[in-house]
Amino acid sequence: MINRVVLVGRLTRDPELRNSGSIAVFTVAVDNLGKEKSTSFIPCVVLNATRAETVGKYAKKGLLVGIEGRLNQRSFTRQDGSKGSVLEVICDSVQFLERREGNTTNEEMDIPPFDDMNQTSEEDSKNLDSIEITDDDLPF
């Protein structure tokens, strides 16, 4: 079974660090496509301590982010005894898709430039060049 989520949206508030900074919790506002414009507010959790610290340090309200992760549903009991449930994204990756306002650059924040994040290495390119496929192998 597949459980993958990819979102692009803006942070609705500054991330909250929990458990001594090893978990980051935040909400992403994502526009919905349709006749009427609407927005979904998706709760997100970063469980990796290093990523959580980075998100807590550099991500701020309004920042455009790309999220990759998986959906998780958990149940809980409120203080009044009623039961509740939440559907959230457990983030494997959080990408900052724009620079923070001010004079801070990505280099000063120790974040790789945007162009370098999606570049293929020369070794990957060589592997693609070495694939030999005959017309008989193609399904169309």
C-alpha positions in Angstrom: 0.0 0.0 0.0 1.1 3.5 -0.7 0.9 6.4 1.8 2.7 9.4 0.3 1.8 13.1 0.6 3.3 16.0 -1.2 2.1 19.5 -0.4 3.1 23.1 -1.2 1.8 25.8 1.0 2.5 28.5 3.5 3.0 28.2 7.3 0.1 29.6 9.2 2.3 30.3 12.3 5.8 29.8 13.5 6.7 26.1 14.1 6.4 24.9 17.7 9.3 22.8 19.1 8.4 20.1 21.5 10.3 17.4 23.5 13.4 19.6 23.9 13.4 20.6 20.3 13.3 17.0 18.8 9.8 17.4 17.4 8.5 20.4 15.3 4.8 20.9 14.9 3.2 23.4 12.4 0.3 23.9 10.1 0.4 24.5 6.3 -2.3 26.3 4.4 -2.8 24.7 1.0 -5.1 26.2 -1.7 -7.8 23.8 -3.1 -8.5 23.8 -6.8 -12.2 24.1 -7.8 -14.9 26.5 -8.8 -14.8 28.2 -5.4 -11.5 29.1 -3.9 -10.9 27.4 -0.5 -8.0 26.6 1.7 -7.1 23.5 3.7 -5.1 23.7 6.9 -3.0 20.6 7.2 -1.2 19.8 10.5 2.4 18.6 10.1 4.9 17.0 12.4 8.6 16.6 12.0 10.0 13.7 14.1 13.6 13.8 13.0 15.5 15.9 15.6 17.9 17.5 13.2 15.1 18.5 10.7 12.9 19.7 13.6 15.7 22.0 14.8 16.2 23.4 11.3 12.5 24.0 10.8 12.2 25.6 14.2 15.2 27.8 13.6 14.5 29.0 10.0 10.8 28.6 9.2 8.5 31.4 10.1 4.9 32.3 9.6 4.0 32.9 5.9 7.0 31.0 4.5 6.3 28.9 1.4 7.3 25.3 2.0 7.3 22.0 0.2 6.4 19.0 2.4 6.9 15.3 1.6 5.7 12.7 4.0 3.0 10.3 5.0 -0.5 10.6 6.5 -1.0 9.5 10.1 -4.3 9.3 12.0 -4.2 9.2 15.8 -6.8 9.2 18.5 -6.7 10.9 21.8 -8.9 11.6 24.9 -9.6 15.2 25.8 -9.5 16.5 29.4 -13.3 16.4 29.6 -13.2 12.6 28.7 -14.4 12.9 25.1 -12.5 11.2 22.4 -10.9 13.0 19.5 -9.0 12.2 16.3 -6.5 14.1 14.2 -5.2 13.4 10.7 -1.6 14.8 10.2 1.3 14.6 7.9 4.5 13.0 9.3 7.2 14.9 7.3 10.1 13.1 5.8 11.2 16.3 4.0 10.6 20.0 4.4 11.9 22.3 1.7 12.0 26.1 2.0 10.8 27.3 -1.3 11.6 31.0 -0.9 14.1 33.1 1.0 13.2 34.6 4.3 12.6 38.3 4.3 15.5 40.5 5.4 19.2 40.3 4.5 19.7 36.7 5.4 20.8 34.5 2.4 20.6 30.8 2.1 24.3 30.6 2.6 24.2 32.4 5.9 21.4 30.1 7.0 23.5 27.0 5.9 20.8 25.9 3.5 21.8 24.8 0.0 20.7 27.1 -2.9 17.4 26.3 -4.5 19.0 25.3 -7.8 21.3 22.7 -6.1 18.5 20.9 -4.4 17.2 19.2 -7.5 20.3 18.8 -9.6 21.3 15.4 -10.9 24.9 14.5 -10.4 27.2 13.7 -13.3 27.3 10.1 -12.2 23.5 9.8 -12.5 23.6 11.4 -15.9 26.2 8.8 -17.1 23.9 6.0 -16.0 21.1 7.4 -18.1 23.4 7.6 -21.2 24.5 4.0 -20.8 21.0 2.5 -21.1 20.6 0.6 -24.3 17.0 -0.1 -25.4 15.9 -1.5 -28.7 12.7 -0.7 -30.4 11.5 -4.3 -29.7 11.7 -3.6 -25.9 9.4 -0.6 -26.1 5.8 -1.4 -25.1 4.3 1.1 -27.7 
